[in-house]
């Protein structure tokens, strides 16, 4: 190359220009907004315990999509503080479980984000709170969330919409607010749950002579259509009511599509005056084998099983064995012996050992690694299921250390709280919280 200084100057200027251009391009790429932060985009944050909130979140997203507006759905479990700052608008769909508690999927959100230090000035939000008025703290978590958002400086787009046990009128109110936000005037009413016809194929009392009410094994076959669900999903049954509308009730599905039918374990419930409960009485006493019941099976992602290689500790009582049975059936079909430990509590060994032959077969085959049962009314036992956790503390810690996921199904009152307390004692509160927030502690309690 020539030593001509002019050429050296031009070469240097060319390099400087190229570097400047490259830096400008990099800055533009880095500054480009993501889909979540595009002007006018809406984040739909959902905390669902049984899957109904997830359905409403997807219907909400579709309402925006139909109006040509960008929107995305994100679980509370995945929400970061930046998600509440970057978008201009967030729609919260928040279920309440039990007496005012947040769903398990919202545990991390409550602990890390719902703090007094969080400031959300400039955030606009709408809130759909799901609850059940039979509980004193109706929509307790939704109301707490609403209060926190306001105290953090966020501005509500409209008054919170509260839904009592899936009330269709309240859901339409929410849809109306969405239409106002999207500017859509031709949106049809969201359809009520699409029930299909299912024929009762079998009904069998599983606990004759029990000191408790009758627990019945029921099996339904679809009149038409494919069988499609996974372990952990929930069935909604429409029971006839005196008012002439259907009263819907939810039950854990105890079988898999490969069984060719949807199976349940339903206990007869009685009102304070001794009369049978509306749905349980109809299903266990009135509906005849061969007759039709309206039903649909709904995805319950919060109780879906882990990967096949993950050990499972299954804990439940009473009719909660139904939701755990579906997971054991899935394990048996996978033929992967990752380890499964069932802890189950009921009243008496002589009368309430539900699915005993099946459980013993799974134990012999290796689908079940351990089976521990307690019977609270038996002399010499008298324990509830959480007593197993305390008695086998070392083994519980070992299973968790090996990566086990814990699944709990059954009574919200008594059992669920007792299990949580026992696990906190054995594992420590921080470790249990970590299991909840990483999806390794899941509950289907009622």
C-alpha positions in Angstrom: 0.0 0.0 0.0 1.2 3.5 -0.7 2.3 5.8 2.2 0.2 8.6 0.8 -1.2 10.3 4.0 -4.4 11.4 2.2 -5.3 7.7 1.6 -4.6 6.9 5.3 -7.0 9.7 6.3 -9.7 8.5 4.0 -9.3 5.0 5.2 -9.6 6.1 8.8 -12.7 8.2 8.1 -14.3 5.2 6.4 -13.6 3.0 9.4 -15.0 5.7 11.8 -18.1 6.0 9.7 -18.7 2.3 9.5 -18.3 2.0 13.3 -20.7 4.9 13.9 -23.3 3.3 11.5 -22.9 -0.1 13.2 -23.4 1.5 16.7 -26.5 3.3 15.5 -28.0 0.1 14.1 -27.3 -1.8 17.4 -28.9 1.0 19.4 -32.0 0.9 17.2 -32.3 -2.9 17.6 -31.9 -2.7 21.3 -34.4 0.1 21.6 -37.0 -1.6 19.5 -40.1 -2.3 21.7 -41.0 -5.9 22.3 -44.5 -7.3 21.6 -45.4 -6.8 25.3 -44.5 -3.2 25.3 -45.9 -2.0 21.9 -48.1 1.0 22.2 -51.7 0.0 22.7 -50.8 -3.6 23.7 -52.7 -5.3 26.6 -51.3 -7.8 29.0 -53.9 -10.3 30.4 -52.6 -11.6 33.8 -54.4 -14.7 35.1 -54.3 -16.5 38.5 -56.6 -19.5 38.2 -57.0 -22.4 40.6 -59.3 -24.8 38.7 -59.0 -23.7 35.1 -62.1 -21.4 34.8 -59.9 -18.3 35.0 -57.7 -19.7 32.2 -60.7 -20.1 30.0 -61.8 -16.5 30.6 -58.3 -15.2 29.9 -58.2 -16.9 26.6 -61.7 -15.6 25.7 -60.5 -12.1 26.7 -57.4 -12.4 24.5 -59.6 -13.5 21.6 -61.9 -10.5 22.1 -58.9 -8.2 21.6 -57.7 -10.2 18.6 -61.1 -10.1 16.9 -61.0 -6.3 17.3 -57.5 -6.1 15.8 -55.9 -5.2 19.1 -52.7 -6.9 20.3 -52.9 -8.8 23.6 -51.2 -11.7 25.3 -51.9 -13.9 28.3 -49.4 -14.5 31.1 -49.8 -16.4 34.4 -49.3 -14.6 37.6 -46.5 -17.1 38.3 -44.5 -15.6 35.4 -45.2 -11.9 36.0 -42.2 -9.7 36.7 -42.3 -6.1 38.0 -41.3 -4.9 34.5 -44.5 -6.4 33.1 -46.5 -3.9 35.2 -44.4 -1.0 34.0 -43.8 -1.6 30.3 -47.4 -2.1 29.1 -49.8 0.7 29.3 -52.7 -1.6 30.3 -53.1 -4.8 32.2 -56.3 -6.8 32.7 -56.2 -9.0 35.8 -58.2 -12.2 36.1 -57.9 -13.4 39.7 -59.5 -16.4 41.4 -59.9 -16.7 45.1 -59.4 -20.1 46.7 -60.9 -20.9 50.1 -61.4 -18.1 52.6 -59.8 -15.2 50.7 -56.5 -17.0 49.7 -54.6 -16.4 46.4 -54.3 -19.3 44.0 -51.1 -21.2 44.4 -49.9 -19.8 41.0 -50.0 -16.3 42.5 -47.8 -17.1 45.5 -44.6 -15.6 44.0 -46.5 -12.6 42.7 -47.9 -11.8 46.2 -44.5 -12.3 47.9 -42.3 -10.4 45.5 -44.5 -7.9 43.8 -47.4 -7.0 46.0 -45.3 -4.9 48.3 -45.7 -1.4 49.8 -42.6 -0.3 47.9 -44.1 -1.0 44.4 -45.1 2.1 42.5 -47.3 1.7 39.5 -48.2 5.3 38.5 -49.3 5.4 34.9 -50.5 1.8 34.9 -54.2 1.3 33.8 -55.9 -1.9 34.8 -59.1 -3.8 34.8 -60.0 -6.6 37.2 -62.2 -9.7 36.9 -62.4 -11.3 40.4 -63.7 -14.9 40.6 -65.1 -16.3 43.8 -67.9 -18.2 45.6 -70.3 -16.4 47.9 -70.6 -19.5 50.1 -67.3 -18.4 51.6 -67.2 -15.4 54.0 -64.2 -13.9 52.2 -65.9 -13.7 48.8 -63.4 -12.7 46.1 -60.9 -12.0 48.9 -57.8 -12.2 46.8 -59.3 -10.1 43.9 -60.4 -7.4 46.4 -56.9 -7.4 48.0 -55.3 -7.1 44.6 -57.6 -4.2 43.7 -56.7 -2.4 46.9 -53.0 -2.9 46.3 -53.1 -1.7 42.7 -54.9 1.5 43.8 -52.5 2.1 46.7 -49.6 1.6 44.3 -50.9 4.4 42.1 -52.5 2.4 39.3 -55.7 3.7 37.7 -58.7 1.4 37.3 -60.4 1.5 33.9 -63.7 0.5 35.5 -65.0 -0.9 38.7 -63.9 -4.4 39.5 -66.2 -7.1 38.1 -66.9 -9.9 40.6 -68.1 -13.3 39.5 -70.0 -15.6 41.9 -69.4 -19.2 41.0 -69.3 -18.6 37.2 -72.4 -16.3 37.1 -73.1 -15.6 33.4 -74.5 -12.1 34.0 -71.2 -11.0 35.6 -69.2 -12.5 32.8 -71.3 -10.6 30.3 -70.6 -7.4 32.3 -66.9 -8.1 31.8 -67.4 -8.7 28.2 -69.2 -5.4 27.9 -66.2 -3.6 29.5 -63.9 -5.3 27.0 -66.1 -4.1 24.1 -65.8 -0.6 25.4 -62.0 -0.9 25.6 -61.6 -2.4 22.1 -64.3 -0.3 20.4 -66.0 -3.4 19.2 -69.8 -3.1 19.0 -70.7 -6.3 17.3 -69.1 -8.8 19.7 -71.6 -11.7 20.4 -72.3 -12.8 24.0 -69.8 -15.4 25.2 -71.5 -18.7 25.0 -72.2 -20.5 28.3 -70.4 -23.8 28.9 -71.0 -26.2 26.1 -72.4 -29.3 27.9 -72.5 -32.6 26.1 -74.7 -35.6 26.8 -73.0 -38.3 28.9 -74.8 -41.6 29.8 -74.5 -43.0 33.3 -72.9 -46.4 32.7 -72.2 -47.5 36.3 -72.9 -46.5 39.8 -71.5 -48.5 42.8 -71.3 -47.7 46.5 -67.7 -48.0 47.6 -68.2 -47.7 51.4 -71.2 -49.7 52.6 -71.3 -49.7 56.4 -69.0 -46.6 56.7 -69.7 -44.1 59.6 -69.6 -41.4 56.9 -72.0 -40.7 54.1 -72.0 -42.9 51.0 -69.2 -42.5 48.5 -70.1 -43.6 45.1 -68.1 -44.7 42.1 -69.8 -43.3 39.0 -68.8 -43.9 35.3 -70.2 -41.9 32.3 -69.8 -42.6 28.6 -70.2 -39.9 26.0 -73.2 -40.2 23.7 -71.1 -38.7 20.9 -67.7 -37.2 20.4 -64.2 -38.1 21.4 -62.8 -38.6 24.8 -60.1 -36.0 25.4 -58.6 -34.9 28.7 -55.5 -35.5 30.8 -54.9 -36.4 34.5 -55.8 -33.5 36.8 -58.7 -32.2 34.7 -62.1 -31.3 36.1 -65.6 -32.2 35.0 -68.5 -29.7 35.2 -71.9 -31.5 35.6 -75.1 -29.6 35.1 -77.7 -30.8 37.7 -81.3 -29.8 37.3 -82.4 -27.2 39.9 -85.8 -26.1 41.1 -85.5 -22.8 39.2 -85.2 -24.7 35.9 -81.6 -23.5 35.1 -78.8 -26.0 35.5 -76.7 -25.8 38.6 -73.1 -26.7 37.7 -70.9 -28.6 40.1 -67.2 -29.6 39.7 -65.6 -33.0 40.2 -62.1 -34.4 39.8 -61.9 -36.9 37.0 -60.6 -40.2 38.3 -59.9 -41.9 34.9 -58.2 -41.4 31.6 -59.6 -41.4 28.0 -58.0 -44.8 27.5 -60.5 -46.2 30.0 -63.3 -45.3 27.6 -65.3 -43.4 30.1 -65.1 -40.6 32.7 -65.1 -42.0 36.3 -65.7 -40.1 39.5 -65.9 -40.7 43.3 -68.8 -38.6 44.6 -69.9 -38.4 48.2 -73.5 -37.7 49.0 -73.7 -34.4 50.7 -76.6 -33.3 53.0 -78.0 -29.9 53.8 -78.4 -28.9 57.5 -82.0 -30.2 57.4 -80.8 -33.6 56.3 -82.1 -33.4 52.7 -79.6 -34.5 49.9 -77.5 -31.9 48.2 -78.7 -30.7 44.9 -76.1 -32.2 42.6 -74.7 -35.1 44.8 -78.3 -36.2 45.6 -79.2 -36.2 41.9 -76.1 -38.1 40.8 -76.0 -40.7 43.6 -79.8 -41.3 44.2 -82.0 -39.9 41.4 -80.2 -40.4 38.1 -80.7 -43.9 36.8 -78.1 -46.0 35.1 -78.6 -45.5 31.3 -80.0 -41.9 31.7 -78.3 -38.8 30.5 -76.4 -36.1 32.4 -75.1 -32.8 30.8 -71.4 -32.6 31.4 -68.2 -31.1 30.0 -64.5 -31.7 31.0 -62.4 -28.6 31.5 -58.6 -28.3 31.4 -57.1 -27.7 34.9 -53.5 -26.9 34.1 -52.8 -26.0 37.7 -53.1 -29.7 38.5 -51.6 -31.3 35.5 -48.8 -33.8 36.2 -45.1 -33.3 36.0 -42.7 -34.9 33.4 -42.7 -38.7 33.6 -39.2 -38.8 35.1 -40.3 -36.7 38.1 -41.0 -38.6 41.4 -44.5 -37.8 42.8 -45.8 -37.6 46.4 -49.6 -37.8 46.2 -51.5 -36.7 49.3 -55.2 -36.7 49.8 -58.3 -37.7 51.8 -61.8 -38.8 51.1 -63.0 -38.3 47.6 -59.7 -36.6 46.8 -58.4 -40.1 45.9 -60.2 -39.5 42.5 -57.9 -36.7 41.3 -54.8 -38.7 42.6 -56.0 -41.9 40.9 -55.9 -40.3 37.5 -52.3 -39.4 38.0 -51.5 -42.9 39.1 -53.2 -44.2 36.0 -51.1 -41.9 33.9 -48.0 -43.2 35.7 -49.0 -46.8 35.0 -49.5 -46.0 31.3 -46.1 -44.2 31.0 -44.3 -47.3 32.4 -41.6 -45.0 33.8 -40.8 -46.1 37.3 -39.8 -42.6 38.6 -41.3 -43.3 42.0 -44.8 -42.5 43.3 -45.8 -42.3 47.0 -49.4 -42.2 48.0 -50.5 -40.9 51.4 -54.3 -41.3 51.9 -56.6 -40.7 54.8 -60.2 -41.9 55.5 -62.4 -43.0 58.3 -62.1 -46.8 58.6 -60.0 -49.4 57.0 -62.8 -51.9 56.8 -65.2 -49.7 54.9 -63.3 -46.7 53.4 -60.3 -48.3 51.7 -61.3 -46.9 48.3 -59.9 -48.7 45.2 -57.9 -51.0 47.5 -57.4 -53.8 45.0 -56.2 -51.4 42.4 -53.8 -49.6 44.7 -52.3 -53.0 45.9 -51.8 -54.0 42.3 -50.0 -50.8 41.4 -47.8 -51.3 44.5 -46.9 -54.8 43.4 -46.2 -53.7 39.8 -44.0 -50.8 40.9 -46.3 -48.0 39.7 -46.6 -47.1 43.4 -43.4 -47.1 45.4 -45.0 -46.5 48.8 -48.6 -46.6 50.1 -49.4 -45.1 53.5 -53.0 -44.9 54.7 -54.5 -43.5 57.9 -57.9 -44.2 59.3 -59.2 -41.6 61.8 -62.0 -43.7 63.3 -60.0 -46.9 63.8 -58.8 -47.9 67.3 -55.1 -48.0 67.3 -54.8 -45.5 64.5 -56.9 -42.4 64.8 -54.6 -40.3 62.6 -55.3 -37.9 59.7 -53.2 -38.1 56.6 -50.8 -35.2 57.5 -49.6 -37.4 60.4 -47.7 -39.6 57.8 -45.7 -36.5 56.7 -44.6 -35.9 60.2 -43.9 -39.6 61.0 -41.9 -40.0 57.7 -40.1 -36.7 57.8 -36.8 -38.0 56.7 -38.2 -39.9 53.7 -40.2 -36.8 52.7 -37.1 -34.7 52.7 -35.2 -37.3 50.7 -37.9 -37.5 48.0 -38.0 -33.7 47.7 -34.2 -33.6 47.5 -34.5 -36.0 44.6 -36.8 -33.6 42.8 -40.2 -35.0 43.8 -43.4 -32.9 43.1 -46.1 -32.9 45.7 -49.8 -33.1 44.6 -52.6 -32.7 47.2 -56.3 -33.4 46.5 -59.3 -33.5 48.9 -60.8 -31.3 51.6 -59.9 -27.7 51.8 -61.1 -27.5 55.4 -58.8 -29.4 57.7 -56.8 -31.6 55.4 -55.3 -29.0 53.1 -54.2 -26.7 55.9 -52.9 -29.6 58.0 -50.8 -30.9 55.1 -49.3 -27.5 54.5 -48.5 -27.1 58.2 -46.9 -30.5 58.3 -44.8 -29.9 55.2 -43.6 -26.5 56.6 -42.5 -28.3 59.7 -40.7 -31.0 57.9 -39.2 -29.0 55.0 -39.2 -25.5 56.3 -41.3 -22.6 55.2 -38.8 -21.3 52.6 -38.4 -24.7 51.0 -42.1 -25.2 50.8 -42.6 -21.7 49.3 -40.0 -22.6 46.7 -41.9 -25.8 45.8 -45.1 -23.7 45.3 -43.4 -21.0 43.2 -41.6 -23.6 41.0 -44.8 -25.6 40.4 -43.7 -28.6 42.5 -46.5 -28.2 45.0 -49.9 -28.3 43.5 -53.3 -28.6 45.0 -56.9 -29.5 43.9 -58.8 -28.8 47.1 -62.5 -28.1 47.7 
